[in-house]
Amino acid sequence: MVTKCVFPVAGYGTRFLPATKAMPKEMLPIVNKPLVQYGVEEAVEAGMRDICFVTGRGKRAIEDHFDVSFELETQIAGSGKEAALEGIRTLMEQASFSYTRQNEMKGLGHAILVSRRLVGDEPFGVVLADDLCLNPGGDGVLAQMARLHAQFRCSIVAVMEVPQEEIGAYGVIAGEAISDDLIRVTDMVEKPDPAEAPSNLAVIGRYLLTPDIFGLIEATEAGKNGEIQLTDALRAQAQQGCVMAYKFKGRRFDCGSVPGFMEATNHCYDTFFKNG
């Protein structure tokens, strides 16, 4: 069973300035709950109760969110406002939280490598909190991927079809279809020219990785802007062993962009709050 999940949360969130000047982008609320809490809830649902944050300067609010606030809780004790904290209190009881710092912003691959001491030599999930994934009435994306890992014992990446004009913003896979929703990856390209993209299947912010990925990341040379791409390490893993791409069930919102964030907010309000 996969029990650990890594959250790379050291990024600056520049697309949301000035809101993210002093507040982590992962703490931006979708209605009344921060993005990162949705991701942790998804991980815990999948049985990944050891939550490992790769954090950075200015991210203390994330640690505080998953901790007791004595002053606040004393102030609202006995009032109807206490009910608003039930979700986060339950989550804190169900999970454990550990933190390490990414001192330099050197790409997603580097962030995953920094988590090595927290993860150890075992498979682990990865959630990019910018990607809000919802599957009301069904299992979350990580839980779906965990079942596949139990079957294939290899790394799994979540993919979705995207319009050709948007493909250059993603890591893109090529592979051999095993079923309607499962592809064995043969190649991966980070942010290809749309005309040269090997498919329209883009990797989104959900991964389930085997621990040999750490050695492959170490062997990966830095690319554009000095960043170490996880995509490059996964390509090597696919060519040397096995990586599966999974067309997940549910809906994904790109909350790293303002339009996607607004779409997610409106969707969650209409789905979970509008009618009480």
MITOR-354664 format. One record per residue (C-alpha): residue number from 1; residue in three letters; chain; x, y, z. Coordinates in steps of 0.1 Angstrom, whole numbers, plus 5000, padded with zeros to 4 digits. Layout:
  seq  type  mol    px    py    pz
  NUM   ALA    A     X     Y     Z
...
# end
This chain:
  seq  type  mol    px    py    pz
    1   MET    A  5000  5000  5000
    2   VAL    A  5013  5035  4991
    3   THR    A  5013  5055  5023
    4   LYS    A  5033  5087  5014
    5   CYS    A  5024  5117  4993
    6   VAL    A  5046  5146  4983
    7   PHE    A  5034  5181  4978
    8   PRO    A  5058  5204  4960
    9   VAL    A  5047  5238  4973
   10   ALA    A  5078  5260  4971
   11   GLY    A  5068  5279  4939
   12   TYR    A  5061  5317  4939
   13   GLY    A  5027  5318  4923
   14   THR    A  5036  5348  4902
   15   ARG    A  5004  5345  4880
   16   PHE    A  4984  5356  4911
   17   LEU    A  5004  5386  4922
   18   PRO    A  4999  5407  4942
   19   ALA    A  4977  5382  4962
   20   THR    A  5006  5358  4965
   21   LYS    A  5032  5383  4975
   22   ALA    A  5027  5373  5012
   23   MET    A  5004  5343  5009
   24   PRO    A  5013  5309  4994
   25   LYS    A  4993  5303  4962
   26   GLU    A  4984  5269  4976
   27   MET    A  4964  5287  5003
   28   LEU    A  4942  5305  4978
   29   PRO    A  4906  5295  4988
   30   ILE    A  4882  5277  4965
   31   VAL    A  4851  5291  4982
   32   ASN    A  4861  5285  5019
   33   LYS    A  4888  5259  5017
   34   PRO    A  4924  5263  5005
   35   LEU    A  4936  5245  4974
   36   VAL    A  4962  5225  4993
   37   GLN    A  4935  5211  5017
   38   TYR    A  4916  5196  4987
   39   GLY    A  4948  5179  4977
   40   VAL    A  4956  5165  5011
   41   GLU    A  4920  5152  5014
   42   GLU    A  4925  5134  4981
   43   ALA    A  4957  5118  4993
   44   VAL    A  4943  5107  5026
   45   GLU    A  4913  5091  5008
   46   ALA    A  4938  5071  4988
   47   GLY    A  4954  5058  5020
   48   MET    A  4984  5082  5017
   49   ARG    A  4984  5095  5053
   50   ASP    A  5021  5106  5055
   51   ILE    A  5020  5140  5039
   52   CYS    A  5054  5153  5028
   53   PHE    A  5056  5190  5019
   54   VAL    A  5086  5204  4999
   55   THR    A  5083  5240  5009
   56   GLY    A  5102  5272  5008
   57   ARG    A  5105  5307  5021
   58   GLY    A  5072  5324  5027
   59   LYS    A  5052  5292  5030
   60   ARG    A  5047  5291  5068
   61   ALA    A  5009  5295  5064
   62   ILE    A  5007  5260  5050
   63   GLU    A  5023  5246  5082
   64   ASP    A  5000  5267  5104
   65   HIS    A  4969  5255  5085
   66   PHE    A  4976  5219  5094
   67   ASP    A  4981  5227  5130
   68   VAL    A  4960  5237  5160
   69   SER    A  4952  5275  5163
   70   PHE    A  4946  5278  5201
   71   GLU    A  4936  5315  5200
   72   LEU    A  4911  5310  5172
   73   GLU    A  4896  5278  5185
   74   THR    A  4893  5292  5220
   75   GLN    A  4875  5323  5207
   76   ILE    A  4849  5303  5187
   77   ALA    A  4845  5274  5212
   78   GLY    A  4809  5266  5219
   79   SER    A  4796  5287  5190
   80   GLY    A  4781  5276  5156
   81   LYS    A  4814  5286  5140
   82   GLU    A  4832  5255  5154
   83   ALA    A  4815  5234  5127
   84   ALA    A  4835  5251  5100
   85   LEU    A  4867  5236  5114
   86   GLU    A  4854  5200  5116
   87   GLY    A  4869  5191  5082
   88   ILE    A  4904  5203  5089
   89   ARG    A  4904  5188  5124
   90   THR    A  4895  5154  5110
   91   LEU    A  4922  5157  5084
   92   MET    A  4948  5165  5111
   93   GLU    A  4938  5134  5131
   94   GLN    A  4940  5112  5100
   95   ALA    A  4973  5123  5086
   96   SER    A  5008  5132  5097
   97   PHE    A  5027  5161  5082
   98   SER    A  5065  5166  5075
   99   TYR    A  5083  5194  5059
  100   THR    A  5116  5200  5040
  101   ARG    A  5128  5230  5021
  102   GLN    A  5137  5234  4985
  103   ASN    A  5163  5262  4989
  104   GLU    A  5165  5269  4951
  105   MET    A  5137  5268  4925
  106   LYS    A  5153  5243  4901
  107   GLY    A  5122  5226  4886
  108   LEU    A  5097  5199  4896
  109   GLY    A  5123  5171  4892
  110   HIS    A  5145  5189  4917
  111   ALA    A  5116  5193  4942
  112   ILE    A  5109  5156  4940
  113   LEU    A  5145  5148  4946
  114   VAL    A  5145  5171  4977
  115   SER    A  5117  5149  4991
  116   ARG    A  5139  5118  4991
  117   ARG    A  5148  5119  5028
  118   LEU    A  5111  5122  5037
  119   VAL    A  5099  5094  5013
  120   GLY    A  5127  5068  5017
  121   ASP    A  5128  5037  4995
  122   GLU    A  5091  5032  4988
  123   PRO    A  5065  5043  4962
  124   PHE    A  5048  5076  4968
  125   GLY    A  5021  5099  4954
  126   VAL    A  5027  5134  4941
  127   VAL    A  5001  5161  4941
  128   LEU    A  5005  5195  4925
  129   ALA    A  4979  5215  4944
  130   ASP    A  4975  5239  4914
  131   ASP    A  4955  5211  4898
  132   LEU    A  4922  5206  4916
  133   CYS    A  4907  5172  4907
  134   LEU    A  4872  5163  4917
  135   ASN    A  4852  5132  4911
  136   PRO    A  4820  5135  4932
  137   GLY    A  4803  5102  4939
  138   GLY    A  4835  5083  4930
  139   ASP    A  4870  5077  4940
  140   GLY    A  4895  5105  4938
  141   VAL    A  4923  5104  4912
  142   LEU    A  4950  5092  4936
  143   ALA    A  4928  5064  4948
  144   GLN    A  4922  5053  4912
  145   MET    A  4960  5055  4905
  146   ALA    A  4968  5035  4937
  147   ARG    A  4947  5006  4925
  148   LEU    A  4966  5006  4892
  149   HIS    A  4999  5007  4910
  150   ALA    A  4989  4977  4931
  151   GLN    A  4983  4958  4898
  152   PHE    A  5013  4970  4877
  153   ARG    A  5039  4979  4904
  154   CYS    A  5052  5008  4883
  155   SER    A  5050  5045  4881
  156   ILE    A  5017  5060  4870
  157   VAL    A  5010  5094  4856
  158   ALA    A  4975  5110  4852
  159   VAL    A  4968  5123  4817
  160   MET    A  4939  5140  4799
  161   GLU    A  4932  5151  4764
  162   VAL    A  4938  5188  4757
  163   PRO    A  4932  5209  4726
  164   GLN    A  4961  5210  4702
  165   GLU    A  4966  5248  4707
  166   GLU    A  4972  5242  4745
  167   ILE    A  4994  5212  4743
  168   GLY    A  5026  5233  4744
  169   ALA    A  5019  5241  4780
  170   TYR    A  5022  5205  4792
  171   GLY    A  5043  5174  4794
  172   VAL    A  5029  5151  4766
  173   ILE    A  5031  5113  4763
  174   ALA    A  5033  5088  4735
  175   GLY    A  5026  5052  4741
  176   GLU    A  5008  5019  4734
  177   ALA    A  4972  5016  4745
  178   ILE    A  4965  4987  4768
  179   SER    A  4928  4997  4773
  180   ASP    A  4906  5026  4767
  181   ASP    A  4920  5045  4797
  182   LEU    A  4955  5030  4801
  183   ILE    A  4986  5036  4780
  184   ARG    A  5021  5021  4784
  185   VAL    A  5044  5051  4779
  186   THR    A  5071  5049  4753
  187   ASP    A  5081  5086  4752
  188   MET    A  5074  5119  4770
  189   VAL    A  5081  5154  4759
  190   GLU    A  5080  5186  4780
  191   LYS    A  5061  5215  4765
  192   PRO    A  5065  5205  4728
  193   ASP    A  5058  5226  4698
  194   PRO    A  5021  5218  4691
  195   ALA    A  5029  5208  4656
  196   GLU    A  5054  5183  4669
  197   ALA    A  5035  5169  4699
  198   PRO    A  5034  5131  4699
  199   SER    A  4998  5131  4710
  200   ASN    A  4971  5152  4727
  201   LEU    A  4975  5134  4760
  202   ALA    A  4989  5158  4786
  203   VAL    A  5003  5149  4820
  204   ILE    A  4985  5167  4849
  205   GLY    A  4995  5172  4885
  206   ARG    A  4990  5137  4898
  207   TYR    A  5017  5111  4899
  208   LEU    A  5024  5078  4916
  209   LEU    A  5061  5071  4915
  210   THR    A  5084  5042  4923
  211   PRO    A  5116  5051  4943
  212   ASP    A  5140  5044  4915
  213   ILE    A  5128  5077  4901
  214   PHE    A  5153  5095  4925
  215   GLY    A  5183  5080  4908
  216   LEU    A  5170  5088  4874
  217   ILE    A  5164  5125  4885
  218   GLU    A  5200  5126  4898
  219   ALA    A  5212  5115  4863
  220   THR    A  5190  5141  4846
  221   GLU    A  5207  5172  4833
  222   ALA    A  5192  5206  4839
  223   GLY    A  5174  5220  4809
  224   LYS    A  5158  5254  4801
  225   ASN    A  5162  5280  4829
  226   GLY    A  5185  5256  4847
  227   GLU    A  5155  5234  4857
  228   ILE    A  5155  5197  4862
  229   GLN    A  5124  5183  4846
  230   LEU    A  5105  5153  4861
  231   THR    A  5093  5146  4825
  232   ASP    A  5129  5137  4814
  233   ALA    A  5134  5113  4843
  234   LEU    A  5100  5097  4836
  235   ARG    A  5110  5092  4800
  236   ALA    A  5141  5074  4811
  237   GLN    A  5121  5053  4835
  238   ALA    A  5096  5044  4807
  239   GLN    A  5124  5034  4783
  240   GLN    A  5143  5013  4810
  241   GLY    A  5113  4998  4827
  242   CYS    A  5076  5008  4828
  243   VAL    A  5055  5039  4832
  244   MET    A  5017  5038  4827
  245   ALA    A  4996  5068  4817
  246   TYR    A  4960  5068  4831
  247   LYS    A  4930  5087  4817
  248   PHE    A  4915  5094  4851
  249   LYS    A  4878  5096  4860
  250   GLY    A  4867  5130  4872
  251   ARG    A  4873  5166  4863
  252   ARG    A  4905  5187  4866
  253   PHE    A  4907  5225  4870
  254   ASP    A  4939  5244  4863
  255   CYS    A  4939  5266  4894
  256   GLY    A  4974  5278  4885
  257   SER    A  4957  5302  4860
  258   VAL    A  4932  5329  4869
  259   PRO    A  4905  5316  4844
  260   GLY    A  4909  5280  4858
  261   PHE    A  4908  5292  4894
  262   MET    A  4876  5312  4887
  263   GLU    A  4860  5282  4869
  264   ALA    A  4869  5259  4899
  265   THR    A  4854  5284  4924
  266   ASN    A  4822  5287  4905
  267   HIS    A  4819  5250  4900
  268   CYS    A  4825  5242  4937
  269   TYR    A  4801  5269  4948
  270   ASP    A  4774  5255  4925
  271   THR    A  4781  5219  4935
  272   PHE    A  4788  5220  4972
  273   PHE    A  4775  5253  4986
  274   LYS    A  4747  5269  4966
  275   ASN    A  4719  5247  4978
  276   GLY    A  4733  5243  5013
# end
